[in-house]
Amino acid sequence: MLACLTKASAHKVCQIHRWCHGSPVHRYGLYALQWIVEINGKPTPDLDSFVNVTKELEHGEFVRVRTIHLNGKPRVLTLKQDLHYWPTWEL
């Protein structure tokens, strides 16, 4: 997906801080000021759970992402993984 995520302690979810132009996150409409609360129906209350869920995803797999915007508006979207050009990595 390629986005910079950090734990938002008040909300117990991962918050998107940045995304890379052209990445699946950018192409499918995920952007900063959103919290990722679920990936494929699995809760992501912290970075460890987010990483564990995303490690299970395959190249080309469609992924359902549930988010909550900074203003509290929920959203569900589907994106397609591109691990060839946008592999998962951690800093």
Stockholm file with secondary structure:
# STOCKHOLM 1.0

chainA/1-91         MLACLTKASAHKVCQIHRWCHGSPVHRYGLYALQWIVEINGKPTPDLDSFVNVTKELEHGEFVRVRTIHLNGKPRVLTLKQDLHYWPTWEL
#=GR chainA/1-91 SS CCEEEEEETTTTEEEEEEECTTSHHHHTTCCSSEEEEEETTEECCSHHHHHHHHHTCCTTCEEEEEEEETTSCEEEEEEECCTTTSCCCCC
#=GC SS_cons        CCEEEEEETTTTEEEEEEECTTSHHHHTTCCSSEEEEEETTEECCSHHHHHHHHHTCCTTCEEEEEEEETTSCEEEEEEECCTTTSCCCCC
//
